[in-house]
Amino acid sequence: MRSNQQSRHGRRPRAEILASLARGLVVSAQTHRNGGPLDDPDTLVRIALAAELGGAAAFRVASADVVGLLRARTALPIIGITKNLTVGDAVYITPTVADALALVDAGADIVAAHAAREGRPAETFEEIVRACHARGVAVLADCATLDEAADAVRAGADAVATTMAGYTEGTRHVVPPALDLASQLAHELPVPVIVEGGVWDRDAVAAAFAAGAHAVVVGSAVTDPERITRRLVEAIPAGAGTDPVPVGRADAVAPSPASSGTFTQS
């Protein structure tokens, strides 16, 4: 029998959605440069679907347009956000109730919003929680500190994430992934903890779960070819490739006995 909540809203219950993320990798398929080559909703959806083939448990995407396109092509949970620039170029994640409800209408299973203690440009985090819960949708609090996360839980957040650690004025010293914060949140709060930010490799994923993460969000390491390429380019040693093989050196181009000039699949 479906729960009353599921029957009333036509959605899976919030707790069931969150439970489905357990021990899962959430892939953040977002444009990382406005006007860049990936700044296209259909392209972002294709990136997300490729990640699904690789085993992603859920997605985090920005804008109702992308949520709607992706919802039509996957049954996996979708965390929806909006990113709005405000005075001083500060980025607020899902700052208004209208933003949140647009994501809900497009098919988001979870809405993520910046749970700032002060300075939000529009409605409070608690108002966003109330609006989403009225529609049967869970809210993920993007936090920078334990105090912010605790406030968010008191306001009704269904889960908390380390997304903002290292990006707010008081946490500039933190280098993501914020595993110490994740461990604190997991021990102190009664809701699932999601690690997001700075997760670049397998070791970081494993460390995040060891710290108590319920799920881990990976973005640029999967979905940002520009940053991936730049990281690899930066690894090229100074002076590498500056001594080309002299033309006419037969010993430099002759095949080794092992290869005998024939390709063999390893």
WOJO-V504603 format. One record per residue. RES is the residue in one letter. NEAR is the number of other C-alpha atoms within 8 Angstrom. Layout:
# WOJO-V504603
res: (RES	RES)
near: (NEAR	NEAR)
This chain:
# WOJO-V504603
res: (M	R	S	N	Q	Q	S	R	H	G	R	R	P	R	A	E	I	L	A	S	L	A	R	G	L	V	V	S	A	Q	T	H	R	N	G	G	P	L	D	D	P	D	T	L	V	R	I	A	L	A	A	E	L	G	G	A	A	A	F	R	V	A	S	A	D	V	V	G	L	L	R	A	R	T	A	L	P	I	I	G	I	T	K	N	L	T	V	G	D	A	V	Y	I	T	P	T	V	A	D	A	L	A	L	V	D	A	G	A	D	I	V	A	A	H	A	A	R	E	G	R	P	A	E	T	F	E	E	I	V	R	A	C	H	A	R	G	V	A	V	L	A	D	C	A	T	L	D	E	A	A	D	A	V	R	A	G	A	D	A	V	A	T	T	M	A	G	Y	T	E	G	T	R	H	V	V	P	P	A	L	D	L	A	S	Q	L	A	H	E	L	P	V	P	V	I	V	E	G	G	V	W	D	R	D	A	V	A	A	A	F	A	A	G	A	H	A	V	V	V	G	S	A	V	T	D	P	E	R	I	T	R	R	L	V	E	A	I	P	A	G	A	G	T	D	P	V	P	V	G	R	A	D	A	V	A	P	S	P	A	S	S	G	T	F	T	Q	S)
near: (2	5	7	6	10	12	9	6	8	7	8	7	11	11	6	8	11	9	7	8	13	8	9	12	13	14	15	13	14	10	11	8	7	6	6	8	5	10	12	8	9	8	9	14	12	8	10	13	9	8	10	10	7	6	7	12	13	14	14	14	13	12	11	12	8	13	16	10	11	10	12	6	6	7	5	7	11	14	13	16	16	12	10	9	8	9	5	4	6	7	8	13	12	14	15	9	11	6	10	15	10	9	15	14	7	11	10	15	13	13	16	13	14	13	11	9	7	4	5	10	7	6	10	7	12	9	9	12	13	9	10	15	10	7	8	12	14	13	14	13	15	15	16	14	10	10	6	12	15	9	9	14	13	7	9	9	13	12	12	16	13	18	10	10	15	12	8	9	5	5	11	10	6	8	9	10	12	13	11	7	10	17	11	9	11	14	6	6	8	5	9	11	15	14	16	12	12	8	13	9	7	6	6	10	11	8	9	14	12	7	11	10	16	12	14	15	14	15	13	11	11	8	10	11	8	6	9	10	8	8	8	8	7	7	6	7	6	4	5	7	5	5	5	5	6	5	4	4	8	6	5	6	6	6	7	7	5	4	8	7	6	5	5	4	3	2)
